[in-house]
Amino acid sequence: MKELFQHTAITDGLTVRVAVNFLPEQSRIEAGKWFWVYHIRIENGTERTLQLMTRHWRITDATGRVDVIEGEGVVGEQPVLKPGQSHDYVSGCPLSTAQGSMEGHYIFRDEGERAFQADIPFFPLAAPATAG
């Protein structure tokens, strides 16, 4: 069986896993629009309770165009993860090219209000050759 999460980054005991899939039914290739869905699992392997405060994404398309996306939380939430807990969410990314990539980081805060940065692994966005 293929591993659900193809990409992993571990930062000081906090693991971020990513699974990404191209969605042809959400894409409009004839209009130059490709769409991917990604599933993120954040696992708190630290001894601290952490709250996800912000996200920082760097999205690059095949022409080298970079979009930086920053904001509070993920999909409207700022989850709190106690030691050993995990949080899953699903989101999507449209591009105007059939290839690209995403990477970034989250900022967490611990119970002492200290900031903690956790890497989001680099992952490619690649539509099948039959899709464009």
Buried (B, 14 or more C-beta within 10 A) or exposed (E): EEEEBBBBBBBEBBBBBBBBEBBBEEBEBEEEBBBBBBBBBBBBBBEBBBBBBBBBBBBBBBEEEEEEEEEEBBEEEEBBBEEEBEBEBEEEBBBEBBBBBBBBBBBBBBEEEEEBEBBBBBBEBBBEEEEB
